[in-house]
Amino acid sequence: MSQPRYQLLLQAEELPVGRTRCFDLGEHQVLLCHTKEGFFAVHNICSHAYARLDEGRLRGTRVICPLHGASFDVRDGSVKGPPAYEGIRSYPVRVTDGRVEVALD
């Protein structure tokens, strides 16, 4: 198995705890979330109604969809609240020398 290739998103100090930022990386819309537990990245589109999660709210480690209130755990993309029943993709994140990077493959 090959090693994941990480891409730079931003410097860690650019995104305060409790905030999110969306990045368009080719065919991937990645939502970077900064929680008290660290940085996490998930697919930016809700699996229920295809709304943009960056327009929703981050509460702890849950991102809440602005359309119908479905919620997902940003640590692994799992569903935490209906009406969604299918999780969203999560992406590996690392912080190296203050640089936040994500792997898409």
C-alpha positions in Angstrom: 0.0 0.0 0.0 1.3 3.5 -0.9 1.8 6.3 1.6 -0.9 9.0 1.5 0.1 12.2 -0.2 -0.7 15.2 1.9 -1.7 18.7 0.6 -1.2 21.9 2.5 -4.5 23.6 3.5 -3.4 26.5 5.8 -1.3 27.5 8.8 -2.8 26.2 12.0 -3.1 29.7 13.5 -5.3 30.8 10.6 -8.3 28.8 11.8 -9.4 29.3 15.4 -10.8 26.5 17.6 -14.6 26.1 17.0 -14.4 27.3 13.3 -14.5 25.6 9.9 -13.3 26.4 6.4 -14.1 24.7 3.1 -11.5 23.9 0.5 -12.2 22.9 -3.1 -9.4 20.5 -4.0 -10.1 19.2 -7.5 -13.2 17.0 -7.3 -13.2 17.1 -3.5 -15.0 19.7 -1.3 -13.2 19.3 2.0 -14.5 20.9 5.3 -11.6 21.5 7.7 -12.8 21.7 11.3 -10.8 22.9 14.3 -12.1 21.4 17.5 -10.7 21.3 21.0 -9.5 17.8 20.1 -7.6 19.0 17.0 -8.1 19.4 13.3 -10.4 17.1 11.3 -11.5 17.0 7.7 -14.7 15.7 6.2 -16.6 15.9 2.9 -18.4 19.2 2.8 -21.7 17.9 1.4 -24.5 16.5 3.6 -25.4 12.9 2.7 -29.1 13.6 3.4 -30.0 16.6 1.3 -26.7 17.6 -0.3 -26.5 21.0 1.5 -23.1 22.6 2.1 -21.9 21.8 5.7 -19.7 24.9 5.8 -22.9 26.9 6.0 -23.9 25.0 9.1 -22.5 25.0 12.7 -19.7 23.2 14.5 -20.6 22.1 18.0 -17.8 20.3 19.7 -16.9 17.5 17.3 -20.3 17.6 15.5 -21.0 19.5 12.3 -24.7 20.3 11.9 -26.3 20.7 8.4 -28.0 24.1 7.9 -30.9 22.6 5.9 -32.5 19.9 8.1 -30.3 19.7 11.1 -28.6 16.4 10.4 -25.3 16.1 12.3 -22.0 14.2 11.7 -19.0 13.5 13.8 -16.1 15.3 12.2 -13.6 12.8 13.6 -14.9 9.9 11.4 -17.8 11.2 9.4 -20.4 9.1 11.2 -24.0 10.2 11.6 -24.8 11.6 15.0 -28.3 12.9 14.3 -31.2 12.5 11.8 -32.5 12.9 9.3 -29.3 11.7 7.7 -28.7 7.9 7.9 -25.5 7.7 5.9 -22.2 9.1 7.0 -19.9 11.3 5.1 -16.3 10.7 4.1 -13.5 11.7 6.4 -10.0 12.5 5.4 -6.6 12.0 7.2 -5.2 15.3 8.6 -1.8 16.0 10.1 -0.2 19.1 11.5 3.5 19.5 10.8 5.5 22.6 11.8 2.2 24.5 12.2 1.0 23.5 8.7 -2.3 21.7 8.5 -2.3 19.1 5.7 -5.0 16.7 4.3 -4.6 13.5 2.4 -7.3 12.8 -0.3 -6.2 9.3 -1.4 
